């Protein structure tokens, strides 16, 4: 078993153990410079937290441990292809590489599907199931103006 397979097996084992302990069938491992920085499992129903996906949990733990909001140079091993929320978090965290075990179709096959989100995002606002209503647009731009003027901002 090579190194990548070792970390993927760790993510899969975390997912299996999590199912046995009341969680969802997903696990994730973040590695940087040959060291496991953090792990995460799906605790959505166990914690009543729809954002408690394995990848997001691992990212939160890794960033907390490293005291940074960027994980450049890190590799994520996830037992299944990330959902749109997790994929967004992976991009925002600047994770350099991702290895996936299962596919989004595998997740869809056991009713953990995200296809509806991908379909929804491709629709115009007025055709989505969840309608976004934009109000107070000019007032909402004030924080952006403040950000633009800020000299000591930390870009991300």
C-alpha positions in Angstrom: 0.0 0.0 0.0 1.5 3.3 -1.0 1.3 6.5 1.0 -1.8 7.9 -0.8 -3.6 4.6 -0.3 -2.6 4.6 3.4 -4.3 8.0 3.9 -7.3 7.1 1.8 -7.7 3.9 3.8 -7.6 6.1 7.0 -10.4 8.2 5.5 -12.5 5.1 4.7 -11.9 3.6 8.1 -13.0 6.9 9.7 -16.2 6.8 7.6 -16.9 3.1 8.6 -16.3 3.8 12.3 -18.5 6.9 12.1 -21.4 4.9 10.7 -21.1 2.5 13.6 -21.2 5.5 16.0 -24.3 7.2 14.7 -22.8 9.4 11.9 -22.9 9.5 8.2 -20.7 7.4 5.9 -18.0 9.9 5.1 -14.5 10.5 6.4 -11.7 12.9 5.5 -8.0 13.3 6.3 -5.8 16.3 5.7 -2.1 15.8 5.3 0.6 18.4 5.0 4.4 17.8 4.8 3.9 14.1 5.3 1.9 14.6 8.6 -1.8 14.1 9.3 -2.9 17.5 10.3 -6.6 16.8 10.9 -9.4 14.4 10.3 -13.2 14.8 10.1 -16.3 12.7 9.8 -19.9 13.4 8.9 -21.8 14.4 12.1 -24.8 16.1 10.5 -27.5 14.2 12.2 -25.5 13.5 15.4 -24.8 17.2 15.9 -27.9 18.6 14.3 -25.5 20.6 12.1 -26.1 20.5 8.3 -22.5 21.9 7.8 -20.9 19.1 9.8 -19.6 17.2 6.7 -16.3 15.3 6.9 -14.4 17.6 4.7 -15.6 20.8 6.4 -14.9 19.4 9.8 -11.4 18.4 8.8 -10.7 21.8 7.3 -11.9 23.5 10.4 -9.7 21.4 12.6 -6.7 21.8 10.3 -7.0 25.5 10.2 -7.5 25.7 13.9 -4.4 23.6 14.5 -2.2 25.5 12.1 -3.7 28.9 13.1 -4.4 29.8 9.4 -7.3 30.1 7.0 -5.3 28.7 4.1 -4.1 25.2 3.6 -1.7 25.7 0.7 0.4 22.6 0.2 -2.1 20.3 2.0 -3.7 17.2 0.5 -7.2 16.1 1.4 -8.2 12.4 1.3 -11.9 12.0 1.3 -13.9 8.8 1.3 -16.3 10.2 -1.3 -16.3 13.0 -3.9 -17.1 16.3 -2.0 -20.5 17.8 -2.2 -20.9 21.4 -3.5 -20.5 22.9 0.0 -17.4 20.9 0.8 -15.9 21.6 -2.6 -16.5 25.3 -2.0 -14.7 25.0 1.4 -11.8 23.1 -0.2 -11.4 25.9 -2.8 -11.6 28.6 -0.1 -9.0 26.8 2.0 -6.6 26.6 -1.0 -6.1 22.9 -0.5 -3.6 21.9 -3.1 -4.7 18.3 -4.0 -7.7 16.1 -3.3 -8.0 12.3 -3.5 -11.5 10.9 -3.6 -12.6 7.3 -2.9 -16.2 7.1 -4.0 -18.0 9.3 -6.6 -20.9 11.6 -6.3 -22.9 8.9 -8.1 -22.0 6.4 -5.4 -23.4 8.9 -2.8 -26.5 9.5 -5.0 -27.1 5.7 -5.1 -27.6 5.7 -1.3 -29.7 8.9 -1.2 -26.9 11.3 -0.3 -27.3 13.1 -3.7 -26.3 16.6 -4.5 -27.4 16.6 -8.2 -30.3 18.8 -7.3 -28.0 21.5 -6.0 -25.9 21.4 -9.2 -29.1 21.7 -11.2 -30.4 24.6 -9.0 -27.2 26.6 -9.4 -27.5 26.5 -13.1 -31.0 28.0 -13.1 -31.8 31.7 -13.2 -32.7 33.1 -9.8 -36.4 33.2 -10.6 -36.6 29.6 -11.5 -34.9 28.1 -8.5 -36.7 26.1 -5.8 -35.2 28.4 -3.2 -35.9 32.0 -4.4 -33.3 34.6 -3.6 -34.8 38.0 -3.1 -32.4 41.0 -3.3 -33.3 44.0 -1.3 -31.5 47.1 -0.1 -28.8 46.6 -2.7 -27.2 50.1 -2.4 -27.1 49.8 1.4 -25.6 46.3 1.2 -22.7 47.8 -0.8 -21.5 49.8 2.2 -19.5 47.0 3.7 -17.8 46.5 0.4 -16.9 50.2 0.2 -15.5 50.0 3.7 -13.5 46.9 2.7 -12.1 48.6 -0.4 -10.9 51.6 1.8 -9.3 49.5 4.5 -5.6 49.7 4.5 -4.8 46.8 6.8 -7.1 44.1 5.3 -5.9 40.6 5.0 -6.7 39.4 1.4 -8.1 35.9 0.9 
